[in-house]
């Protein structure tokens, strides 16, 4: 699984994410939202109230990540990780462990935004390929988002009906989570060892860490995500303040902010999620379908729906009413996005974070490995749930 070549990174061929990141894309979401609001205003307001926090939280995380990257925090963290690894395999396993832990304790989007550039710099520092580490970040993050309610924002959408404590949720998901993460790490590690290419040039030592606005913003964001039940608005405020402070020094300008946020994609996904949430509240079809399915079939439907419309809109549609197999549904919504890049917003955030770190992420290889690892991970997780 060789890292992308310099030619691939420098090529002008647009990726699927680049083609989506244009304002006409946002019109899809705006049109869907407007149609839902006109048809059933009350259901649309209810769906919007359920859906908006994840998108606000993501915007705040992206702004914090931009400032932290400009302050050199990610480069320093990558060097620290690389200096403590005993070789490429140790670095890969250490990176996977870091992604799994950060995803579980904070959330999927935090892990992808913050750790993708860290792993890129770690690979450069050690002279290892960045491809396996970058791929591990997105695949392990999706698989590891099953452990706690806050690990994946889709968990909150589904389990809002059930009123479980974190401990009760953990008791049901600990074994499925461990199996899903284990098989995902194994697939990435084996593929990386079998297709290893020549190592790239080692990154030169960088400047020492300076605790600045980026580091303070990361600490504040972490505290908000861990301590607050609804961290979306506080995290957005932290991101905005950090960008304003850093922008005053001339190190961040308006185009930087627009590029990292990718508002067309966020607007489109938000509109579609609200529209599907409205549909799920006014049409009994999804609820009747789920009522006829067993746990494995529920997982399959959730995974396929995630690939078709993204897992946040899928959760909004399938969990508009209380699902009969909520944990099986979550297996499909959380791990199923590894099947294809349309599965979760984390894929878009991962791509942006990697490009910000200076690499063109190996999207095609990531999808191929996801097609191998995701069915295995979902099957083992459903067995463990039983």
PyMOL commands that set and color helices and strands:
alter all, ss='L'
color gray80, all
select helices_A, chain A and resi 6-10+16-20+23-39+41-70+73-84+88-105+108-126+131-144+149-151+153-159+166-194+213-227+232-248+254-261+263-282+285-291+295-309+311-318+326-339+345-356+363-385
alter helices_A, ss='H'
color red, helices_A
deselect
rebuild
show_as cartoon
